[in-house]
Amino acid sequence: MKTEIIAVGTELLLGQIANTNARFLSEKLAEKGINVYWHTVVGDNPARLAETFSIALTRADLIIFSGGLGPTMDDLTKETVAEVLNLALEKDEAWTEELERIFARLERVMTDNNYKQALIPRGARLLINDHGTAPGIWLEHGGKIVVLLPGPPRELMPMFTAQVLPLLPEKDGVILSRVLKITGLGESAMEERIADLVANQTNPTIAPLAKDVEVHLRLTAKAATRGQAQKLLDATEAKLLTRLGETVFARDEESMAGAVAGLLFKRNQTIAVAESCTGGLLAHMLTNVSGSSAYFMQGQVVYSNRSKTELLGVQPELIEKHGAVSEEVARKMAENLRRRSSCDFALAITGVAGPTGGTAEKPVGLVFIAIAKAEGISCRKFNFIGNRETIKERAVMAALNMLRLYLLDING
């Protein structure tokens, strides 16, 4: 079954929003063994939308639209599909009543254009929208399957998962992917370790992908069943872990902060953080994990020299002698914070995020990260490249990784 996904919306062409729906739909279809051959994006223009749909009808068996089902004049997906297929639009009485109930509950006046959301092409099946007013549509016509879904991901995703996937025909085989996340190795260094596997492994395939602050490996397996595909992925992952070791910190949607949180939960230990150049980003990442109050005790953003002295007790003469961006200051920040917070660990970051403020001796990207623990204080010097945001992200990733490796009893 050849599939085309058509995303409708001028805002997509202008780059104002990302086309996350296409990624979601492709992943879900692959798991069902259905091949996506084309991703198309078209603006809110009826002529171009009709042309795009007509082309899709010549080459795809399954066509899935996202967007253009709202009540406004530029929401024309349903109308254009009906026109191309020469189908009349008919009012769905049940959804008309549901719309009226929704607007009454919201104490809002339902205008005439809202009623067009209850129109569906003749012979189509309405898909209930539990999160909005635009229903989806399932239509089988001329040997093709045409699916219309609302644009907002919070509406599209549950509708597709609960109502569309069960209607799609079963195919022979499934396609599953898994992402391994790596830190501490650049893309080229990582590839050197696994070059033979990337070149010779055909099922699963292995595809490297560089991100701003980490490197990903996407494994994709094809098999008759989901269980067989999982076994193929497990076997290949084991080979990669042998080569990459502790540099692999997470899989799929897991994050570095989540990995650290899991280790802290397991050990029933706590942490406090002191940040200069990262401005609270480290605290944000650690507290972005649900249940973080069990391990995260406090964070101090000590951006100025004065705050380092007043809030953390770093001696002014230490800063004067070595500079705020120095191993000595990073160590003292971590040491004093751990003592004052009574936490098991304290992480401290100080550096030059740029783009200004660097010198020949202390260039932009220079960062010192210290971790204080019962056994003492460890500190590392880093030289990061990138813009201000990237340097901050790299510093936070490095700090979390230092703690992760210690918790795993690696390079502690």
N, C-alpha and C positions, 0 to 999 in steps of 0.2 A: 504494500500500500504506500503510494507516494503522497507525501503530505506537504502542503504549503501553509505557512503562517503569515497572515497579512495583518500588520499593525496599522491602525488608522489614527491619524492625528498630526496636524501641522506642527504641534509642539515637539513631536519626536524628530521631525526633519530639522527643526531649528536648534535642536540640542538642548532644549529647555528641561526635558526629562529623559531618563534612560529607559530603553526598551527592555525592562526586566521581565515583562510577560513572556516574551519570545523564549528567553532562557528557561523560565519555569516550564512552559509548555513542552519545549524540546526535551527537557530532562524527563518529564513524566511520560511522554510518548515513547522515548527510548526504553524506559523501564518496561513498557508493554510490548516492545519489539516492533514498534511502528517507526518507519524511517521518515525523518524530516529532510526534504531535499532543498527547500527554498524558504528564506526569510525575506519578506517584502515589507517596506514601509511606504505608506502613501498619505498625502495630506488630505485635509477636509475639502476635497474638490470632487463633485459628483462625476464629472467626465473622466478624470484620471482614476477614480475609484472603480468606475465601471470597466475601464480598459484593463486595470490590474486584475479585477475579478474574472473578466473574460479570458485573459491569458492563463490564469490559474486553472480555469475549467478545462483548458486544452491539455494540461500536463499533470494535474494532481487528482488523486482519488478522494483525498480528504483535505478540505480547505477550512482553516480556522481563522476567524476574524477576532481581533480585540479592539475595542473602542468604537465610538461613533453611535452609541445606542441611547444617548441622553436625550433630553427634551428640547434642546435648542436647535436653531436653524442649521447649524453646521454639523449636527449629528445625523448623518445620512447613510450609514452603513446598511441598515435594514431596508430602507427605501430603495437604495441602489441595487441590492441583491434581488429584491422582488422585481424590480424593473428589468434587470438583465435576464432573469428566468421567466419573465412574463407571468408573474403570479400576483394576484390581487392581495392587498393587505386587509385583514379582517380583525375586528375587535375581539379580544379575549375578555369575556364578561367577568370571569373570576379574578383576573389581574386588575381589571378596572375597579372592582370593589375593594381589592387589597390596596390599591393606590389611594383610594378615598379614605380608607381606614388609617393609612400611614399619615396622610396629611392632617386628618382630624386629630390624631394622637399628638402630632407636633404643633397643633393649633396654628396651622398655616393654611392660607388660601390656595387651593389647587387650581392653577390656571389652565387654559385650553391646551397649551402645548404639552402639559404633563400627560394628557390623555393619549398622546401618540405613542407613549411607551407601552400601551396595552395593545398596540397593533402588531400582528404577526402575519407572515406570508401564509397563504392558504396551503394547508397540508403540513404545516410545520408543527413542531412540539415546543411548547414554552418551557423554559428552564427557570425555576424559581430562584429569585435573588433574595437571600436572607439578610443581606447587608446593604441593600440599596433599592432604588426604585426602577432600575433598568433590568428587565428579565433577559435571560439568554434565550437562544433559539437553536433547536436541532432540526435540520431539514435534510431529507433524502430526496434527491431529484435527478433524474437522468443517469442513474448509476453512480452519482457522486454524493458524498456526505458534506454538508456545509454547516458549520457551527459558528454562531455569533455569540460573543462573550463581551461583557462590559469591560471598560478600560481599567478602572481602578483595581490594582492588584488585590486589595482586601476583599473585593467582590468577585473578581475573576478566579482566584486560586481555589477557594472553597467550592465554587460552582463547578469548576472543571473537575476537581477531585471527586466530589460526591455524585455529580449528575452526568458528566460527559464520559469519564473514563469507563464506567460500567456499561455504557452503550456501545463503545468501540469494539470492533471484532477482535477476537484473540488471534495473535499471529504465532508463527512457529519460532520460538526463541525469544530471548530478552537481551537487552543491552543495559549493562550496569556500569556506572563510573564511581570512582573513589578518588579523593584528593588527599595527598600527603603534603603536609606543610613543614617546610625546612627553614631553619635560621642558623646563622653562623657560617654559612657557606654561600658564596656567590654562585650565580647560574653556571658559569664556566667551570668552577672548581667542582661543583656537584656533578656536572656532566662527565668530567674526567673519571669520576669514581664509578659511574654506571653506564658509560658509553656503550659497552658491549650489550648490555641488557636493552637499552633503548633501540639499538640497531637490529638486534636479532629477535626480540620479543614481539610476536605478532598477535597473540591472544592470551592475556590482555595486552593492548598497546600501552606505551608509556610516553607521555608528552610533557616536557618541561615547560613551565610558564613562570616568568619573572614578575614579581609584584614589587611595590615600592620598598617594603621593609622585610619581605620574606620571599621564598621561592616555593612554587607549588609543583607537584608532580601529579598529573591526572592519569589514572589507570582506567582503561575501558575494556570490559570483557563482554564477549558474546557467547551465549550458551542456550541450550534447550530450555532450561529452567532457571529460576532465580537462584535456587540453591547451588546449582552447578556454577553459575556465574560468580557467586560469592566465594566459592572454593577457589576458583581461578584467581580472583582478586587477592584472597588471603595468601595464596602461595607466592604470588609475585611480590606482595608487600613484604613477606618474610625475607625474600632475596634482597630487596632494597634496604630493609632495616639492617641486614648484615653489613652492607656497604656504607650506609649513612649513619647508623648508630644513633647517638643522642641528639644529632642535629634535627631529627624528625620529632616535632613537638606536638603535633595534632593531626586529626583527620577531618575531612569534610567541613562541617560548620563549626567545629571546635576552634577555640582561640587560644593564644598564649596565656592570656589572663585566666581563661577557664582551666587550662592545664595546671597553672600555679594554684588556683583556688582549690582544685581537686586534691592536690598534694597537701595543702594547708588543712583542709577539712580532714583528710585521712590522719594527719599527725596531730590534729587538735591544737594547732599553733596559730599565733597571731602576728600581725605586721602593722607597722606604721611607716609613713613615707615622708621625706623632706625633699622638696623640689625647688630648684632655682630656674634653670633655663626651660624646663618642660612645663612650668606654669600650672600644675595640677592635672596634667594629662595622665600621669601614672596613677594618681588616686582615682581618676575617672575610670580608667580601664579596670582597675581592681574592683571598684564598686559597681561596675556595669554587669557583674555576674550576680545572678539571683542568689540570695542568701549570704551576701558578702559581709553582713554584720557579724557573722560568726567568726570571721578571721581578721577583718579590717577594723582597726581601732581608731586611727586618726591620720590626717595628712596636714602637712605644713607647707604652704607656698611661701618660701623665703627668697623673694626675688632680689631684694636690695641687701647690701651689706649690713645696714642697720637692722633689718629683720632677722638676719642670720645671728646677729649678736643678741638682740632682745628676745627673740622667740626660742632660739636654740642654744644660746650661751656660747657661741663661737667667739673667741677672744678677738677684739679688734686688731691687736698686734699680730695675730696669726694671719689674718686677712691682709694686713699691710705688708707683711713680709713675703707671703707666697702668692697673694692674689686670690680673689674669690673663686676663680677657676683653677683649682689645684688639687692634687691628691690630698694634701694636708687638710684643707678645708672640707673636702668631701668626707674624709675619715671622721673629722670632728663632728660634722653634721650628723652622721649616722650614729656615732658613739653617744652623743648627748641625747639624741631623740630616743634611742633604745632605752637609755637610763630613765628618762623622764616619762616615757609612755608605759614602761614595764612590759613591753611586747617581747615576743621571742625573736623577732627580726625587725630591723630598721633599714630601709633603703634610702640612699641619698644621691641626688643627681645635681651636678653643677657643670655648666659649660657655656659655650658661645653658639647660640642658635643662628645668629646672623639675621639679615645679610650684612649688617654693620657690626662693629664692636671687636672685630678680629685684629690681631697684630701678627707680626712675623713670628714672635715667640708663641703666641696663642691664637692660632688662626680660627676662622669660622669652622665649626664642626668638631672642635676639640671638646671632649666631654669626659668628666671623671665620675665614675659610679662606685659607691661604697655600700657594702652590706655589713651591718653589725649583728653579731650573733653571740651566743654564749661562749663559743670557742675563740672569739676575737673578731677582728675587722679585716675584711678583704676589700681591695680597691683595684679597679682596672681603668686604664686610660684608653679612650677610643678617639679615632679621627673619622668622623662621618662626612659624607658628601651629600649634596642636595640643597633644596631650598629650606627655608626656615621650618615649614611644617614637616618636611621629610626628616630633617635632623632631629626634631623633637620626637617624631614617631620612632625613629631608629634608636634613640636614647632610651625610650620607654621599653621597647622590645628587648634591648640589651640588658636593661635592669631586671626585667622579668625573667629573662633567660638565665642570668646569673643566679637568681634565687631558685629557679627550677632545677638547675644543675646541682646546686647545693642540696636541695631537698631530695634529689635522686642519689645523693652521695657520689657525684661526679665532679671532679675538679673543685672540690670544696675548699 
